[in-house]
Amino acid sequence: MRKDYKFFVADDSAEFRNIIIYEIIELGFSEDSITECQSESEALQILTEYADKGIYFDFLFVDIDFSEGKNSGTRKSGFKIIEHAFNLCPFSLIATYSAQYNKYDLLAEHNEYLRRGWIVRVFDKSFRRDLPQSWFKASFAELLKEREETDFFWDIWYNHRAIELYLKNTKLLHTPFDDLKLKQGLIFELRDISARLKLHFINKSVTDLRIVVELYHKCIETFCCHNKTKQEIIDISKINFADAIKLFKRYFHSVSDSDFKLGPKIDTVLRRVVALPPDDKIAFGIKFNSIRNGIVHKGWTTSIENAIFSNLTLALFILPAKSSINLDRINTLFQDKSNPGGDELIKLIEFIKK
């Protein structure tokens, strides 16, 4: 179990904040890893300031009703904090810490937040009275297991952040309007991907993963050869075709029609990849396109490996240096040789690490 997790506790009652903090420390975590706040405004400010520094919390415990404390919060202040935290980083695990969540004026909204994946667990304050020895530990053990299983999400998240930062600091197109439109489209897709990945681990829906792969594919299509005309893409892809096959064979032995079917004279994603300057990364763009086509057009069952492959491929194509790509947690996940599948992903990881 990692000991460097970061915790956030928001409650207008010092007594109840201390109860949660005590339980966290009892489990062996440092008091320095815990940030607490007592009001809605303070919570929103802290979350924003930390996010601006690239710091995000692994676990958040948020009360809903802030109307009873001296800081003049509202009955639904907790919902505002939760929504803000989720928008800043969908991969944080947010739990409500409340005895009011099932009241008539809060339950419907609380259930909607659960459905969306904004809330992943409920810590009922009344259980502390009824089950003083186990009320926290049992539920937190499940929350901790989910964090451990999705720890690699942080690599995906920081790759998204690195891509966003690069886009904001780089001029891609000469016309300001077109440049802004291109970047905003990519950033919107990345944020949608993050939310859908989080939802997948709640609902265990393969559909969510397919959409994630499709959205990454759309990002590749948007970014690759964004400064070329359709005809230029077609002409250059024809010239580069033979070299692209050689690059592909350097990493993948089998070559099928689905890998290199350029299709009619339109600027397909495969053509856009092949029309890039010859480089080894093109091999992984071609493989990603083939994986996506199999999932979408042939009904293959997708996996989390496909989603990770998609993330790393997009980062490889957009970020100027491989050293900017985060994969420490992903690499740890696939060091276990018993992990089924993911052969293409392992090759991609090794290429990025070189």
C-alpha positions in Angstrom: 0.0 0.0 0.0 1.3 3.4 -1.0 1.9 5.9 1.9 2.1 9.0 -0.2 -1.6 9.4 -0.9 -3.1 12.9 -0.4 -6.3 13.4 1.5 -8.8 16.3 1.6 -11.4 16.6 4.3 -14.1 19.3 4.1 -16.6 19.7 6.9 -17.9 22.7 8.8 -17.6 20.9 12.1 -14.1 20.6 13.6 -15.3 17.7 15.6 -16.2 15.6 12.6 -13.1 16.7 10.6 -11.0 15.4 13.5 -12.8 12.1 13.5 -11.9 11.4 9.9 -8.4 12.7 10.3 -7.9 10.4 13.3 -9.1 7.4 11.3 -6.8 8.2 8.4 -3.8 8.5 10.8 -4.7 5.3 12.6 -4.3 3.5 9.3 -0.7 4.6 9.1 -0.9 7.8 6.9 0.9 10.9 7.8 -0.9 14.0 9.2 1.0 16.0 6.6 -0.8 14.2 3.8 -4.2 15.6 5.0 -5.6 18.9 4.0 -8.7 20.2 5.8 -11.1 23.1 5.4 -14.2 24.3 7.2 -16.2 26.2 4.6 -17.3 26.0 1.0 -15.3 29.0 -0.2 -12.2 27.8 1.5 -12.6 24.3 -0.1 -13.1 25.8 -3.6 -10.0 28.0 -3.1 -7.7 25.3 -1.9 -8.7 22.8 -4.6 -8.2 25.5 -7.3 -4.8 26.6 -5.9 -3.5 23.0 -5.6 -4.7 22.2 -9.1 -2.9 25.2 -10.5 0.3 23.8 -9.0 -0.5 20.3 -10.5 -1.4 18.8 -7.2 -4.5 16.6 -6.9 -6.0 14.6 -4.1 -6.3 10.8 -4.1 -9.2 10.8 -1.6 -11.7 13.5 -0.7 -14.2 13.3 2.2 -16.8 16.0 1.8 -19.8 16.8 4.1 -22.9 18.0 2.3 -24.6 20.3 4.7 -22.5 23.3 5.7 -25.4 25.3 7.1 -24.9 24.4 10.7 -21.4 25.8 11.2 -20.3 29.4 11.9 -19.1 29.9 8.3 -22.6 30.5 6.9 -22.5 27.7 4.3 -25.6 26.2 2.7 -27.4 23.0 3.0 -25.9 21.9 -0.3 -22.4 23.4 -0.2 -20.9 19.9 -0.3 -22.4 19.3 -3.8 -20.7 22.5 -5.1 -17.4 21.3 -3.6 -17.8 17.8 -5.2 -18.6 19.2 -8.6 -15.7 21.6 -8.5 -13.3 18.8 -7.4 -14.5 16.5 -10.1 -14.2 19.1 -12.8 -10.6 19.8 -11.7 -9.7 16.1 -11.7 -12.1 13.3 -12.4 -9.6 10.7 -11.1 -9.8 11.8 -7.5 -12.0 9.4 -5.4 -14.7 11.5 -3.7 -16.7 10.2 -0.8 -19.5 11.9 1.1 -19.1 12.1 4.8 -22.6 12.9 6.0 -25.6 11.9 8.1 -27.9 14.0 5.8 -27.3 12.6 2.4 -30.5 10.5 2.5 -32.8 13.3 3.6 -35.7 14.2 1.2 -34.1 17.4 -0.1 -30.7 15.9 -0.7 -31.2 12.3 -1.7 -32.1 12.8 -5.4 -29.1 15.0 -6.1 -26.8 12.7 -4.1 -27.9 9.7 -6.1 -27.4 11.6 -9.4 -23.8 12.4 -8.3 -23.3 8.7 -7.6 -24.7 7.8 -11.0 -22.3 10.2 -12.7 -19.3 8.8 -10.8 -18.7 12.1 -9.0 -19.3 10.3 -5.7 -17.8 6.8 -5.3 -18.6 6.0 -1.7 -20.8 7.1 1.2 -19.5 7.4 4.8 -22.5 7.7 7.0 -21.8 9.6 10.2 -24.5 7.7 12.1 -22.6 4.5 11.5 -19.8 5.7 13.7 -22.3 5.7 16.6 -23.6 2.2 15.8 -20.3 0.6 14.6 -17.6 2.6 16.3 -14.8 0.1 15.6 -15.4 -0.6 12.0 -17.5 2.1 10.4 -14.5 3.7 8.7 -12.1 0.9 8.1 -14.4 -1.5 6.2 -15.5 1.2 3.7 -12.1 2.7 3.4 -10.6 -0.7 2.6 -12.9 -0.9 -0.4 -12.0 2.7 -1.4 -8.3 1.9 -1.0 -8.6 -1.2 -3.2 -10.2 0.9 -5.9 -7.4 3.5 -5.7 -4.8 0.7 -6.0 -6.5 -0.8 -9.0 -6.7 2.6 -10.8 -3.4 4.0 -9.7 -2.3 4.0 -13.3 -5.0 6.6 -13.9 -2.6 9.2 -12.6 -0.2 8.6 -15.6 -3.2 9.0 -18.0 -4.2 12.2 -16.2 -0.8 13.8 -16.1 -0.3 12.9 -19.8 -3.6 14.8 -20.5 -2.3 17.7 -18.4 1.1 17.7 -20.3 -0.8 17.7 -23.6 -3.0 20.6 -22.5 0.0 22.6 -21.4 1.8 22.0 -24.7 -1.3 23.0 -26.7 -1.8 26.2 -24.7 1.9 27.2 -25.2 2.3 26.2 -28.8 0.9 27.9 -31.9 -0.4 25.2 -34.3 -2.2 27.2 -36.9 -1.5 30.7 -38.3 -5.1 31.9 -38.0 -5.9 32.6 -34.3 -9.5 31.4 -34.6 -8.6 28.1 -36.3 -5.7 27.6 -33.8 -8.0 28.2 -30.8 -10.8 25.9 -32.3 -8.3 23.1 -32.9 -6.9 23.3 -29.4 -10.2 23.6 -27.6 -11.6 20.6 -29.5 -8.6 18.5 -28.4 -8.9 19.6 -24.8 -12.6 19.0 -24.7 -12.1 15.4 -25.9 -9.4 14.7 -23.3 -11.7 15.9 -20.5 -14.5 13.7 -21.8 -12.1 10.7 -21.9 -11.1 11.2 -18.3 -14.7 11.3 -17.1 -15.6 8.2 -19.2 -12.6 6.2 -17.8 -13.7 7.1 -14.3 -17.3 6.0 -15.1 -16.0 2.7 -16.6 -14.5 1.6 -13.3 -17.8 2.3 -11.6 -20.2 0.7 -14.1 -17.7 -1.8 -15.6 -19.1 -1.0 -19.0 -17.2 -2.1 -22.1 -19.1 0.6 -24.0 -17.3 3.3 -22.0 -13.9 1.9 -23.0 -14.9 1.7 -26.7 -15.9 5.4 -26.6 -12.6 6.2 -24.9 -10.6 4.5 -27.7 -12.8 6.2 -30.3 -12.2 9.6 -28.7 -8.5 9.1 -28.6 -8.7 8.1 -32.3 -10.6 11.4 -33.0 -7.8 13.3 -31.2 -5.2 11.7 -33.5 -7.2 12.6 -36.5 -7.5 16.2 -35.3 -3.9 16.7 -34.5 -2.0 14.8 -37.2 -1.4 16.8 -40.3 -3.6 19.6 -39.0 -1.6 22.1 -41.2 -1.9 20.1 -44.4 -4.7 20.1 -47.0 -6.6 16.9 -47.9 -4.7 16.5 -51.2 -1.4 17.0 -49.5 -2.2 14.3 -47.0 -3.1 11.9 -49.8 0.0 12.7 -51.9 2.5 12.5 -49.0 0.9 9.3 -47.7 1.5 7.6 -51.1 5.1 8.7 -51.1 5.7 7.5 -47.5 3.8 4.2 -47.8 6.7 1.9 -48.3 8.8 3.5 -45.5 5.8 3.3 -43.2 5.5 -0.5 -43.8 9.3 -0.9 -42.9 8.8 1.1 -39.7 5.8 -1.0 -38.8 7.7 -4.3 -39.3 10.4 -3.1 -37.0 8.0 -3.6 -34.1 5.2 -5.7 -35.3 5.9 -8.9 -37.4 2.5 -9.5 -39.0 1.1 -7.1 -41.5 -2.5 -7.5 -42.5 -4.8 -5.6 -44.9 -6.5 -3.9 -41.9 -3.1 -2.5 -40.8 -2.4 -0.8 -44.1 -5.6 -0.3 -45.9 -5.3 3.3 -47.0 -8.8 3.2 -48.5 -10.2 5.6 -51.1 -8.7 9.0 -51.9 -9.7 10.7 -48.7 -7.6 11.8 -45.7 -8.3 8.9 -43.4 -6.6 8.7 -40.0 -4.2 6.1 -41.4 -3.3 8.4 -44.2 -2.7 11.2 -41.8 -0.4 9.1 -39.7 1.6 7.9 -42.8 1.8 11.4 -44.1 3.8 12.5 -41.1 7.7 12.7 -41.4 9.0 9.1 -41.2 9.7 8.2 -37.6 9.5 5.1 -35.5 6.4 6.4 -33.7 4.4 6.0 -36.9 4.5 2.2 -36.3 2.5 2.7 -33.1 0.1 5.1 -34.8 -0.6 2.5 -37.4 -1.1 -0.2 -34.8 -3.4 2.1 -32.8 -5.5 2.7 -35.9 -5.8 -1.0 -36.5 -6.8 -1.7 -32.9 -9.5 1.0 -33.0 -10.9 -0.3 -36.3 -11.1 -3.8 -34.9 -12.9 -2.6 -31.8 -15.4 -0.4 -33.7 -15.9 -2.1 -37.0 -15.4 -5.8 -36.1 -16.9 -5.8 -32.6 -13.8 -6.9 -30.8 -14.0 -6.7 -27.0 -11.9 -3.8 -25.8 -9.8 -3.7 -22.7 -8.1 -1.2 -20.4 -4.9 -2.1 -22.2 -6.4 -0.6 -25.4 -7.3 2.6 -23.5 -3.7 2.9 -22.1 -2.2 2.2 -25.5 -4.5 5.0 -26.9 -3.3 7.5 -24.2 0.4 6.8 -24.7 0.1 6.9 -28.5 -1.6 10.3 -28.5 1.0 11.6 -26.0 3.8 10.2 -28.3 2.4 12.1 -31.3 1.7 15.4 -29.6 4.4 15.9 -26.9 7.8 17.0 -28.4 9.8 14.7 -26.1 9.2 11.1 -25.0 10.6 12.1 -21.6 7.5 14.2 -21.1 5.3 11.1 -21.1 4.2 9.7 -17.7 4.3 5.9 -17.5 5.8 5.0 -14.1 2.6 3.6 -12.7 1.6 2.0 -16.1 5.0 0.4 -16.3 4.6 -1.1 -12.8 1.3 -2.5 -13.7 2.7 -4.4 -16.7 5.8 -5.7 -15.0 3.6 -8.5 -13.9 4.1 -11.0 -16.8 0.9 -12.8 -15.7 -1.1 -9.8 -16.8 -3.2 -11.1 -19.8 -2.8 -9.4 -23.2 -1.2 -6.1 -23.7 1.7 -7.3 -26.0 1.4 -4.2 -28.2 1.2 -2.0 -25.1 4.4 -3.5 -23.7 6.2 -2.8 -27.0 5.0 0.8 -26.8 6.1 1.2 -23.2 9.6 -0.1 -24.1 9.8 2.3 -27.1 8.9 5.3 -24.9 11.4 4.3 -22.2 14.3 4.1 -24.7 
